[in-house]
Amino acid sequence: MTSKLDALKRIEIGERVAEEESDHLERYFVKTDQWHQMIDGNIDVVYGPKGSGKSALYTLLNKKDGELFDKGVLLASAENVRGATVFRAIVAAPPPSELSFVYLWKIYSLSIIAKALREYDVSNEHSKSLIKALEKVGLLPAADSLSVLFRSVTTYFRAWLERDTKAIEYALTIDPATGTPTFTRKTEFSEKSEEQNLGDIPVEELFEVANHALKQEDLSVWLLFDRLDVAFADSLELERNALRALFRAYNDIKAYDRIRLKIFVRDDIWQRITSGGFTEASHITKAVHIRWSEESLLNLIMLRLLSNEALTEYAGIDPGDIKSDYTKQNELFYRLAPRQVDTGKNPDTFNWILSRTTDSSGHSVPREVIHLLEVAKELQIKKLERGEDEPVDDQLFDRSSFKEALPTVSKVRFEQTLLAEYPNMRDYLMKLNGEKSEQTLSTLSGIWGTDNEETRTLARRLTEIGFFEARGTKDAPSFWVPFIYRSALNLIQGKADES
């Protein structure tokens, strides 16, 4: 029989980030209704909290390029699956307006489509003319790298906006007689407004050509946009302009039935960019919000565990039998883990895990649940290697392993997510170190050295990003820190004394 130590050493639960487990993701990915809607082409926009699985969908979709090709779909990623983000190239010198951004996204999309047509060897009069025209003006470099492609697009676009009589070697045009794209050499340009200048780029006509090229071969193309939170994290204004423009471009491109943008975006970012009104939002109908219930998260964890031969050998079970029955999944979890972490009138272990890994939004996500279980596993292995007592019965984990795992998860979430994404809040967050877990406006003012108005603004911002949960009343609010951040800041349970 497989020993507990051997089973724990051989079990893989997963990585925090989908990109880091792309080679194994398909083995234990939960193919939810959202996934089936996505693969069937019924979903264009995926919203969800950080860590909810958007990138897992994106990563797995990229792995299905062969299957989708058999259905007549060319898959074209607009962003690197891992590594440096393509879109960092425009952070230093972004387009001057939201309208310019719309055109930039459209030109980039056209270049990706042409790249896909070239790679899949789609050869007809429309594809040939589109590819040739974009190659001649420098919008379709020979290199396969997306970073090189995006840099070529931004270089061309910037030169177009700043053009004078000597600025551009070639310019895209549409032949009025044939409707095919072509290019012209240096042309005399008169001074024009930005809108007039951008209007000279024949993007809509080029999309028509691309659409005809695809339709002639009974093909469609899906352009995948992900990691937008990483690309524009340094500037909220840039993020707002860039993403509002992307969704405007998405709505315009819907007019071409063979071309679809597939956009993966955090729901808190979506709320930010639509605050104050965003007319285009009402036209985004093929969308889905990722939400995880206790049952769906337990199912996800059990499918990951059941993908390990070591686990099925240890437990002496048929994984197929367990996978098809949620009740059996629940029973198996509590065969491997204690019923409670904290005894008495406290939640069962899985609810304890969810309550300790959720920020103030209240939305549990896979990332921290997976991380806590992985850390608990490593801690349990070390205990058994030291010769400590084994967990009772068939359990692989004891209560203390879960408790001892939480500080590591808290530290990683705080440093690698919260501080990394919101560096401008670092000083205020660090000043809370060692304080009580619930504060008022008065106590926060004392800690931060800020007046009432600034304190209220800062507290509201920390609530928006999931660090504070607002409690109390509008006139007398208090701000409670969820468990996921407490260990990282050595916070003490209880409400701060205002005296």
N, C-alpha and C positions, 0 to 999 in steps of 0.2 A: 504493500500500500504506500502511496506517496505521502511523505511526511509533511507536516505543516510548514517547516522551514523550506523544504524543496519546492512545495507548491507556491509559496509566497515569492521565492526567488524567480520562478519561471512565469509568474502571472504578469501580464502587461495590461494596465488599465487605460493608459493613453497619455498624451501630452496636453498641456494647457492650450496650446495654439495649434489650430488645424494644419497650418502650413508645415509644422514640424513632424506631423505624423501622416503626411500625404501618402506614403508608401503602404500604410496599413489601414487607412481610413475606410476604404471600401469593405474591409473585412468585418467591421463592427458599426458601420454607419446605420443609423435608424432611418429607414426610408419611410418618412411620414407622408401624410397626404400633401403637405407642402412640397415635398420633393417630387411626388408624382405629378402635381400640377406644373411644377417647373419644367420637368423633363418633357411633358406633353405640350409645352409652349403656351400654357395658359397664364403664366405669371411673368411679369417684366420687372417689377420692383419688389425687393425684399427688405423689410424693415425689421430691426430687432436690437435689443440691448447688446452692449459689448459682451462677448463671450457666449452669445446665445446660439451660435452655429451658422452665422451668415457665411463666414469664410469656409466652413466645412462644405456648405452647399456649393460655393464657388469652386473650391478645390476639386470636389468630386465631379462637378459638371465639366471641368476641364479634362478630367480623365475619361469622360464619356464621348470624346470627339469622334471616335470610330463608330460607336453606336448611333450617334446623331447623324453622322454622314450617311449612314445607311437609310436614314429617314429623310434625307435631302437637306440637312442643316449643316452649314459650315460654321464651326465654332471659332471665334476670334477673340482672344483676350486683349483688353485694352490696358491691362496692368500686369506687372510681374506677379506670379503666384507667391514668390518669396523674395527676400532680399530688398534692395533699395527700391523705393517707389518711383515709377516713371515720372509722375507729376511734380516731383520736387524741382524739376527744371524751370518751372514758371514761378516759383515762390519769390525769387530775387527780383524778377522783372515781370510782374503779371500784366495781362491786358488792362487797358485803361478804364474799361467799363464792363458792365454786365453784358451789354450787347456785343462787345468785342469777344467776350468769353463764349457767347453762343456760337459765333462764327468759328472760333478756335476749336470748340468741341466738334462742330460739324466737319471741318476740314480734317481733323484728326480721325474722325469716324470714316470719312471717305478714304483716307490713306490706309486704314486698317482693312477696310473692305477690299481695296485694290490689292493689298498684300495677301489677303486670303485667296482672292481669285488667282493670283500668280502662284501661290503655294499649291493650291489644289488643281492647278493647270486647267482652269476654266477658260476655254478658248473660243470666243466668238467675236463678231465685229465690235460689239459694245464693250466687252471686257478688254479687248486689245487696245481700243482707242483710249479707254479710261487709264489703263496701266501706262501706256506710252506717254500720255499727256502729263500724268503725275510724276513719272520718272524724269521727264524733261525739265520740269520746273523745280525739281529737287524735293518733291513731297513723298517720294517712294524710293528711298535709298536701297542699294543692293543688300546691305547688311540685314540680318533677320532680327536684330535686337530691337525691342520696343523702345528702349531708351534712345537709341539712335533715330528711330522713326519719329518719336515725339519731339526730339530736339530739332530735327529737320523741319517739322511742321511749325514749331514756334519761331524758328529762324526765318522761314518764309513769311509767316504771318506778321512778325515784327517789321520785316523789311517792307511789306505791303503797306502797313500803317504809316510808315515813315518815308514812303517813296517820294522821289522827285524824278526829274528827267533822267537821272543816271542811277537810280536806286536798284532796279531789278533787271536782271539779264533776260528773264523770260516771264511771261504772264499768261495765266490760264484764260482761255476764251472758249466760246461755243460757236461752232460754224453754223450760221443762220440757215444755210441751205440744207445741211444734212442733220443738224442737231447733235453732232458728235463733238466731244471735247478736243481742243487742240491748244497750241501755245504760240505766242508771238514774241518777237524780239523786242528790244527796248522801244518804248513808246513815249511820246510826250504826254505828260500828265498835268492837268490843271489843278489848282488848289480846290479841294472839296472838303465837306464836312465828314466827320467820322462815319456817319450813317451812309452817305453817298459813296464814300471810299469803300466801305465794306460791301455795299450793294454791287460794286463792280466785280466782286468774286462770284462766279456763276455756280454757287453751291447747290441750289435747287436743281438746276439743269444737270449737274454732275450726279446727283442722287438719282435722277431719272435714268441716266445712262447706266448706273450701277444696278438699279432695279431691273432694267431691261436685260442686262447681262445675266442676272440671276434667274429671271423668269424664263428666259429662252432655254435654260438648262433644267428648269423645274427645281430650282434650289432656293434656299433662304439663308441668310446669315444672321447670327446672333453675336452682338458685341458685348463683352462682359466687362463691367466696371466695378471694381472692389477696392478696398483699402483707402477709401476716400478720407477716412478719419485721420489716417497717418499722413497723407499727402499735404493737407492744409492745416495741420494742428497748430502751427505757429502763429496763425492770424485768423481771428474769428471773422473779420471783415472779408478777407480773401476767401475763406471757406464759404461764407454766405454768397458772395458774388459767383464763385466757381460752381457751386452746387445748384444754385437757383438757375444759372445759365445751362448747366447740364440737363436739368429737368425741362427747361424750355426747349432745348435742342431735342430731347427725347420726344416731347409732344409734337414737334414739327416733323420729325423723322417717321412718326407713326403713319404719315400719309403714304409712305412707300411700303407696300404690303410684303415685300420680300426682305425687309431690313428691320431688325429689332434690337434695341438697346436693352440689356439686362443689368439693372443697377442694384447693388447691395449697399445699404446705408444704415447707420445706427439711428435708432428712433429719436434719441436725444438731439442728434444733429439735425434730423428732419424737423423737429419741433423748433429748433433755433432758426433755421433758414426760412421757415414759414411764418414765424412770429411777425405780427404786424400786417399779415395778409399776403397771400400768394395765389393769384387767380388760377395759375396752371395746376395747382394741387387738385382741383375738382375734376380735372381731365385725366388724372392718373387712376385708372380703374382696375388695371390688371396687376394688383398688388396684394401682398400678404404680410401680416405681422407675425413674427416668430414669438410664441409664448409657450413656456414650459410649465406643465402642472407637476405636482408631486409624482403622479403615476407615470407620466411620460419620462421624467428624469430617472425614476427607478428603473423603468424599462430600458432606457439608454445605458445605464450602468450595468444592468444584468446582461444585456446583449454583448457588451464589451467583455465582461467577465467570462461569459459562456463561449467566447471566441478563443479562449485559452484551453488547450488540451490538458494542461497541468491541472486546471481547476476541475474539469469534468472527470479526470482520473481520480483526483483527490476525493471528490464528492460522490463518485460512482453513479453518475447520472447520464441520461441521454439529453444532450443539449437541445435537440429538436423538440423533445417533449416539453422542456421548460420554456423555450422561446414562444411556443404557441399558447401559453397559459399564464396570464398575469398573476393569478393567485399563487401559482407554483414559483414564479419569479420572486414574489414577496416572501414566500416561505423560505426559499433558498437564501435570500439576503440575510434573513434573521437566523438562519442556520450557521452562516459564516460570520455574522457580527452580533454583538450583544443587543438585547432588546432595547436597552436604554444606555445612554452615556452618563447622564445624571439621574440617579435613582429618585424615587418619590413621585410627586405630581409634576413630572417633566415630560417633554415629548419623547416619542420613540426615536431611535437612533437616526433614521433617515430624515425625519423632520428636524431633529437637532442639527444635522449637517446643513440642511437648507437654511435654517434660521441663522447659522453662523457664517454662511458664505454669500448672503444676499445684502446688497446695499440698500439705501433708503428708498429706492424705487419700488421695492417689494417684489421685483421680478427675479426669480431664481433662474440661473443659467448654468449650462454644463461646465463651463471652464473651471470655476473654483471648486465645484463638486468633485470633478475629476482630479484636480490638483490636491485637494485634501485627502482623498483616498490613496493617491500615489504616495504622498508624504507619510500617511499613516502606515502604509505597507512597508516603506523603508525603515521606519522607526520600529515596527514589529519585528522585522528581520534582524535588526541590530540587537533587540532584546533577546531573541532566541539564540543568536550567535554568542551572546554573553552567558548563556545558560540560565536565563530567567525562566520562571514558570510559563508553560504554554497556556494559551487561552483555554477555557473549559470546553468540554464536549468537542463538537466539530468546528468551533469558532476559529477563524484565522486571525481575528483582531480582538484585542481587549479594550476596555473602556478608555484606559489611559492613552492609548495610541492616538485616538481621535482628538482628545484634549491637547495632547502634546504637538499634534500636527498643525493646530490652528494658528499659533504664532508665525510659523513659516509662511502659511498661506496669506495671513494678514499682511506680513511684511512685503511679500511679492506684489500683492494687489495694490498696496499703498504706494510702493516705490515705482513699480514698473507700469502701473496703469494710471493711478490718480495723479501722482506727481509728474509723471512723464507727459501726460496729456494737458495738465493744467499747471505748468511751472510758475505761473504768475501768482498762484495761491500758496506756494510752498511756505513762505515766511509765516503766513497766518496759520497754516496747518501745524507747522513745527512749534509754534508758540503754545499749542494746546497739549504738548507732551507732558504727561504726568498729571493732567487736570482731571476733573470729574467727567463722566460720560454724557451728562446732560447739563446744558448751559442755558442762561437767559441772555437777553440783549445787554443787560447791565453787567453781568459777569464777563461776557465776551468783550465789552468795551474796556473793562479793566485789564483783561489779558492782552488785548491787541493795542491798547492805547489809542483807540479811535472814538470819535464822537458818535452820537446815537444814529444819525443818518447814514454815516459810512458803515457802522456796524450792521445796521439792518440790510444794507446793500450787499455786504460781504456774506452775511448769514444766508441771504436769499440765494446768492450765487453758489454757496456750498451745498445748499439744499438742491438746487438744480442739477448739480453734478453728482448727486448721490451720497455725499458725505454726511450731511445732516438730514434727519427726519424732523420736520416741523410738527410740534405738538402744542398743546395749550390753545389759547384763543388769539384772535387777531390783535387784540389790545395787549395781551400778556402771553406772547409766544415763548416756547422753550425749544431747544434744539438738541435732539438726542442722536448720539453716534451709534450706528449699527455695529454689531459684534465684529464684522469683517475688518474694521479699521481699528479696533480698540487695542489689540496687542501691539500693533505697529507703533502706537503712540503712548503705550503704557498707561492707558486711561483707566481711571478708577470708577467702579460701579457707583452710581448715585447722582443726585442733583447738586450742583454747585450752590454754596451758601452765598446769598446776596449781601450779607451784612459785612 
